[in-house]
Amino acid sequence: MTDLLLTNVRPNAGASTNILIEKGRIAAIGDQARSRAGLKTVDGGNAIAIAPFVEAHVHLDKILWGLPWHSIKVPGTLRAMIDNEVDIRKTLPWSVAERAGNLMRQCVAMGSTHIRSHVDISPGYKLDNLHGVLEAWEGTKHAVDLEIVAFPQLGMLIEPGTVELMEAALDEGATVIGGIDPANIDGDPRGHLDAIFDIAHRKQAKIDIHLHERGELGLFELGLIAERAKALGMQDKIIVSHAFCLGDAPYEELAPIKDMLAEAGIGIISAVPGEIPFPPLFDLAEHGVRCAIASDSLRDTWNPHGNGDMLERCWLLSWRTNCRTDEELIAALDMGTKRGADLLDLKGYGLEPGCDGSLVLIPGENLAQVVVDRPKRSLVVKRGRIVARDGNWVDIDAP
Amino acid sequence: MTDLLLTNVRPNAGASTNILIEKGRIAAIGDQARSRAGLKTVDGGNAIAIAPFVEAHVHLDKILWGLPWHSIKVPGTLRAMIDNEVDIRKTLPWSVAERAGNLMRQCVAMGSTHIRSHVDISPGYKLDNLHGVLEAWEGTKHAVDLEIVAFPQLGMLIEPGTVELMEAALDEGATVIGGIDPANIDGDPRGHLDAIFDIAHRKQAKIDIHLHERGELGLFELGLIAERAKALGMQDKIIVSHAFCLGDAPYEELAPIKDMLAEAGIGIISAVPGEIPFPPLFDLAEHGVRCAIASDSLRDTWNPHGNGDMLERCWLLSWRTNCRTDEELIAALDMGTKRGADLLDLKGYGLEPGCDGSLVLIPGENLAQVVVDRPKRSLVVKRGRIVARDGNWVDIDAP
């Protein structure tokens, strides 16, 4: 079943109308979207329809979502947190596939139908996390598209064998090469970046680098990344996640950096941290830097917060940046929807005839109010198939 | 009906037990809390029971809650926002009483059974806002206690007649004298503070001052406030709301200021802003400064955000301050519950025999998880009476 007629829905909070999905694509919106014999028809109840949320950065293999409460210990340093996670994961009675499946279903229930997930790759883990996440995806593939980043969480140059495993991950389903804090983890910014650009360039993979490094160090590394993106012709294939350094930089220092990022086609993903500064996303976007927000670490050994709800994340962005006008609130929504799709270069994304028949229904007055109130998603549709209803995952065989 | 037996509840997330309320007070918890003929008994469904949330700072007269979406205009300066509000309120088709009643019921539904509300007093408004809020309270008195602050939002010394109206408000139901930005609104820190301390001292009222003024200016004014509190023997009667300057101060400058606040008995209320720094509440509390959090401006002409849910506010505090351990998350919960009660000096507050029979039931595993997940409140009880259920206000005559 990939044909579906939705009646009484309001695309992007406009007037109530119908949306017809045929063979998984939006065939018509409005008067041309008519019923016919045998066509599954759902009354949208006058809800707002938007194109789906995009979960651009999450860690499906780390998740403890749906499991009994895990009391977090914070052993202090980043390195200690990394080692802490490795120890705890050895003791978990649930497999990667079980845990990853829990979070994927939750993301879908909240309206995200595309996920980019990092998976930890290391000599200890080997490709187990990749395999576990792919196994989970078998049960959710009809509901959510998945991109996998081979992520050297434990370090790369300092963990011999990691580079080779990351390359192997590309042969087994990953499509993006990750990186992490080239200075503070591997102690070698140029070496770290050269290694990941080398794999990505040879294997025609994308790159997505965790850059937590603050201030001048982070800005220096952004420069190294831009240099390599341009030299290898990899513009628009590179994302830097977090990039807190862009939130630390004084406003006057930021102008040339914005130009550099735009020119090198480097996109920025922020999880919108609660406590520390983060990149000025709206300003960057205005200067032509592709930006989006994402959940990142949530309900895992690192962080008790988060729930995979990208609408809540959009609201947090709006609240953290003091969005008050409707225009500002809608710009925050865009960061978790269409700007995410643009950043990840998703084909067929949108709420227009010809696009994928994927959308989210949200009861509400208008888009600004929806951002502030975060109503439960009444329906989530992926290529014509109902995959969640009233905030809950719908099994593939359910009516 | 002010007698009530709750069975199968977990006080502060402890073991499941019973709580008996008689004549509006907690009579027994545990084995002594037994049923008897004619006693209303409610199964708590194994929910966690906590003492109620405390809404320590809200503006009931400004609220647009429950009304069609209001698109905010941000005309720029604080003065322009103040004037903007006055203009808009002239055009509203709903009375103060209707609007204030909407928000009070929402606060109760979310588990707050004590509200401190500021009401705007000015020569233009006269005491209309006070009267409107008191009228609304007629319909909610069984569910929520109310303290009213006579608040000179439009300025005090620059608006002749305001001081006299604030004093008159104390004779008609207000119990607290407000103040606002003594420098930037009235242009006279000493004059502003002398005037409000004079009324409060003569009329034995408390004081609650809005202090948005940042940096050194705000810190200077905190000094003037402390000086007056001590000189007039008004320690523990003074609250400064917002006090962003305490978030701006470098850590080393803060030590003597914390001592000064503790010694002068000045309490701090923060609404936990999303964008700007705010007082280091946990640190202040550790140094003996009474602190709490509150909603402040919400869904009004100033601010689209907020919903009167103090559990969400506790979570926002925890997220904004990177609380990750259970202990830290519970400390955030305390800021919206028992620390609020302590700051406002609420008699009978607590979840022990002898305390008011007021409590909130929340389904959940433990207190840390409840802060992070913010489940719907399953029951709110005020002095033995059920006042909200499953996140909804319960009318007084409902079963």
Interface residues (C-beta under 8 A of the other chain):
Chain A: P68 W69 S71 I72 K73 V74 G274 E275 I276 R299 W302 N303 P304 H305 N307 L316 S318 W319 R320 T321 N322 R324 T325 D326 L329 E365 N366 A368 Q369 V372 D373
Chain B: P68 W69 S71 I72 K73 V74 G274 E275 R299 W302 N303 P304 H305 N307 L316 S318 W319 R320 T321 N322 R324 T325 D326 L329 E365 N366 A368 Q369 V372 D373
